[in-house]
Amino acid sequence: METGEGNQTPVGVDAIVFSEKEKQSTFTRRLHRILSIRILTIIFVVVVVLTACILSWVMQTSLTRRGVDSLAISIRELIRIDVSDQVGSILTTAKTVARVDNGTYSYNIQTTNSSRLNYSRHIFRMMQAMPSVGTISYASLQGDVVGARRVFNYTLSFETPTEGVEYFWVARSDPTRTLYSYQINLPGIGLGPLVSAVPDYDIQSRPWVRSGYLAENQSYIWTHNFYTSLDVPVVSLTQPFFDDDNSSILVGFLGVILYIPTIKAIMNDVVGVSGSSATQAILVDQEGTFVADSCAFDIQRLRMMATCGEIARTNDQPQTLASSEGIYKSIDTHIRQQLGGYDSVPHGYSFDSGGYWVGISRFRDNNLNWLIIIVTPSRSFLDVVSKSDNITLYCSIAFGVAAAIIAGITSMFISGPVTSTTIMMDKLSVMRFERVKSIQKSSRIAEIRQMQKSCSRLHKALASFAKFVPPIVVNEMVSKNVEVKLGVQEHEVSIFFCDIEDFTTIAEIARPDILTDLLQDFPYGLSSIITDRAQGTLDKFIGDAIMAFWNAPYSVHEHEKLACQAAVLCRREVHDVLQPKWTQQGLPMMKLRIGIHTGEVLVGNIGSPSRINYTAIGDNVNIAARLETLCKFYDVCIIISGTVYEKVKDSFLCRPLDNVIVKGKSQSLMLYELVDNLEHATPEQIAICSRHVEAHTLKTSTLDTDRMRAVTAYEELKTATPGDICVQRVYTRLLE
């Protein structure tokens, strides 16, 4: 029997099954012959009209006042719950900071600016993760104060965690008790310019410190301090800390300050989403005094909400529900008369008063006792629906539009396959194979189905071809629509060499199947990092080695940093992902070696007219390869040249190794070990690298006394890091 496509099918079970399916699909094949865009368009238009009419009738018969009332109640409850959750989330942020154990803080409170800076960095990273926090500070009973604060000016965006943040501290050894404030050098989260120096700073006079002495059971305590020197109302949390060995001895306090405008902004956003402009949310304390509301920022209104601080200077009185007019006065009366006071209001309580619906949530946490009150006109939701007698007409129009959208989605039955195929062809035209998805379902229209098949075959052919050439080069070739020719040009690039140390020895002892897996996992895992995550050009695989470069064929901004970032990510990929798998297969611990150098090279198409290779050649390529081999001598993972170091030292932590003369060169080259990103480096790593910098500076000095001091410095490093072969190598070379 012969199929419709001309293939020979053997007589038997398969042929019988095919015949049954052929009979069952006769109607479908006839339908395919008469299907056209015009006929389908007519069908969809009819569906749109019928859908609009049916939905209009359903809306007219089912939309009742009871349904709208039910919807209004649900929305009100959602607003009340959402505001409560958001406010509780902000306050929980402060408690999260306070949960850090006493040891973390007392360990970092030392008598040097370096230790204070390290702790300030720790605080700054917490503030980055918690943009609602205004200030985090630690005060010891000995007089040390360390912290970071976000300067508030009523235009500050809380969605920018690093905006307006500065470090500050007071040293116990400073007889003037001066509070120093510094800007933050964001690239390294380092110390910036001095902002201010306030002498005679008395931390014991701060409200949050004073309240800390009142905390019970070694727990935290909340303080209202609505009018600070920053001219912004705040609420603060104080966590007392006690001695590790004697829990009855108080050693200091942690203070976390939240800006009230942050709470106002959250309340305003939540109420705004409800769609009811008449809805308001207010926050009051256990005395009925305003803390915040959902109105827009108003400095005078914020001052009227102050309950302590500089009230005497402004002569403003705190605003309360009892002193207000209208609905707020009615709410106060209801709470006092019907419920017996603010302390008696149950959580989730609601009532109607004077044409308004009032919902109340309670937030209790230690000594903090707040009420969140939602106020909305009882008819605010009904009025939206009842504004016109022609509600049925409006609903018909709305659902008619919805029906049109549904019909449009349905019409993708026709345009969907054509559009997906067109998109696929566009991506193939620029060789973006990783973004091309195979066609999952064939179209029922013959012409489109044939186009899909041809496109799929083209995709497979081009994808196979692109595996032999760097994708970025293929993309350049296709986008310019020109024939590739031989030729090179001089260009500055960052060259990257990487391999596995002692791979030859490993290959001799490993089984062939395990070795095959290793040679698949290693290049795949690292090449995807180089090309996809670090924007590099993968040049070639040389056994277990990988060569790549940056800044060609496309110019890349800060290509040195991208190459270093790729090295860090590759090391992490091998250590965290590949090594555990290799260990399970019985392979020994692998050591990754990476060398990076930047310089002028010849880059372009090299080879013969029949076989072309896009690559880079030159002395600087050889230097990068030499750096990679030196990793074994110094027992390090990543070595970069001094040229690269000068470009990346503000973003990466490096330690100086040695001045060496690489094979084939006459001039010495400074080598550095790339340790990690500055933002991920530990304090211990930073401290060790600083000692290496000092020792190297003495080693390169021309003074004999400095040379002797360098010997001492490296001897101390050997003692501090006995297993560091790199220190031993440099020390031995120093004595030669």
Stockholm file with secondary structure:
# STOCKHOLM 1.0

chainA/1-736         METGEGNQTPVGVDAIVFSEKEKQSTFTRRLHRILSIRILTIIFVVVVVLTACILSWVMQTSLTRRGVDSLAISIRELIRIDVSDQVGSILTTAKTVARVDNGTYSYNIQTTNSSRLNYSRHIFRMMQAMPSVGTISYASLQGDVVGARRVFNYTLSFETPTEGVEYFWVARSDPTRTLYSYQINLPGIGLGPLVSAVPDYDIQSRPWVRSGYLAENQSYIWTHNFYTSLDVPVVSLTQPFFDDDNSSILVGFLGVILYIPTIKAIMNDVVGVSGSSATQAILVDQEGTFVADSCAFDIQRLRMMATCGEIARTNDQPQTLASSEGIYKSIDTHIRQQLGGYDSVPHGYSFDSGGYWVGISRFRDNNLNWLIIIVTPSRSFLDVVSKSDNITLYCSIAFGVAAAIIAGITSMFISGPVTSTTIMMDKLSVMRFERVKSIQKSSRIAEIRQMQKSCSRLHKALASFAKFVPPIVVNEMVSKNVEVKLGVQEHEVSIFFCDIEDFTTIAEIARPDILTDLLQDFPYGLSSIITDRAQGTLDKFIGDAIMAFWNAPYSVHEHEKLACQAAVLCRREVHDVLQPKWTQQGLPMMKLRIGIHTGEVLVGNIGSPSRINYTAIGDNVNIAARLETLCKFYDVCIIISGTVYEKVKDSFLCRPLDNVIVKGKSQSLMLYELVDNLEHATPEQIAICSRHVEAHTLKTSTLDTDRMRAVTAYEELKTATPGDICVQRVYTRLLE
#=GR chainA/1-736 SS CBCTTSCBCCSSHHHHHHHHHHHHTHHHHHHHHHCCHHHHHHHHHHHHHHHHHHHHHHHHHHCCHHHHHHHHHHHHHHHHHHHHHHHHHHHHHHHHHHTSCHHHHHHHCCSSHHHHHHHHHHHHHHHHHCTTEEEEEEEETTSCEEEEEECCCSSCCTTCTTTTEEEEEECTTCTTCCEEEEEEEGGGTEEEEEEEEESSCCGGGSHHHHHHTTCSTTCCEEEEECSCTTSSCEEEEEEEEECSSCTTSEEEEEEEEEEHHHHHHHHHHHHHHTTCTTCEEEEECTTSBEEEESSCCCHHHHHHTCCSSSHHHHTCCCCBSTTSCTHHHHHHHHHHHHSSSGGGCCTTEEEEETTEEEEEEEEEETTEEEEEEEEEETTHHHHHHSSCTTHHHHHHHHHHHHHHHHHHHHTHHHHHHHHHHHHHHHHHHTTCGGGCCCCCSCCSSHHHHHHHHHHHHHHHHHHHHHTTSCHHHHHHHHHHTCCCCCEEEEEEEEEEEEEETTHHHHHHHSCHHHHHHHHHHHHHHHHHIIIIISCCEEEEEETTEEEEEESSSSCCTTHHHHHHHHHHHHHHHIIIIIHHHHHHTTCCCCCEEEEEEEEEEEEEEEEETTEEEEEEESHHHHHHHHHHHHHHHHTCSEEEEHHHHHHHTTTEEEEEEEEECCTTCSSCEEEEEEEEETTTCCHHHHHHHHHHHHHHHHHTCSCHHHHHHHHHHHHHHHHHCTTCHHHHHHHHHHHC
#=GC SS_cons         CBCTTSCBCCSSHHHHHHHHHHHHTHHHHHHHHHCCHHHHHHHHHHHHHHHHHHHHHHHHHHCCHHHHHHHHHHHHHHHHHHHHHHHHHHHHHHHHHHTSCHHHHHHHCCSSHHHHHHHHHHHHHHHHHCTTEEEEEEEETTSCEEEEEECCCSSCCTTCTTTTEEEEEECTTCTTCCEEEEEEEGGGTEEEEEEEEESSCCGGGSHHHHHHTTCSTTCCEEEEECSCTTSSCEEEEEEEEECSSCTTSEEEEEEEEEEHHHHHHHHHHHHHHTTCTTCEEEEECTTSBEEEESSCCCHHHHHHTCCSSSHHHHTCCCCBSTTSCTHHHHHHHHHHHHSSSGGGCCTTEEEEETTEEEEEEEEEETTEEEEEEEEEETTHHHHHHSSCTTHHHHHHHHHHHHHHHHHHHHTHHHHHHHHHHHHHHHHHHTTCGGGCCCCCSCCSSHHHHHHHHHHHHHHHHHHHHHTTSCHHHHHHHHHHTCCCCCEEEEEEEEEEEEEETTHHHHHHHSCHHHHHHHHHHHHHHHHHIIIIISCCEEEEEETTEEEEEESSSSCCTTHHHHHHHHHHHHHHHIIIIIHHHHHHTTCCCCCEEEEEEEEEEEEEEEEETTEEEEEEESHHHHHHHHHHHHHHHHTCSEEEEHHHHHHHTTTEEEEEEEEECCTTCSSCEEEEEEEEETTTCCHHHHHHHHHHHHHHHHHTCSCHHHHHHHHHHHHHHHHHCTTCHHHHHHHHHHHC
//
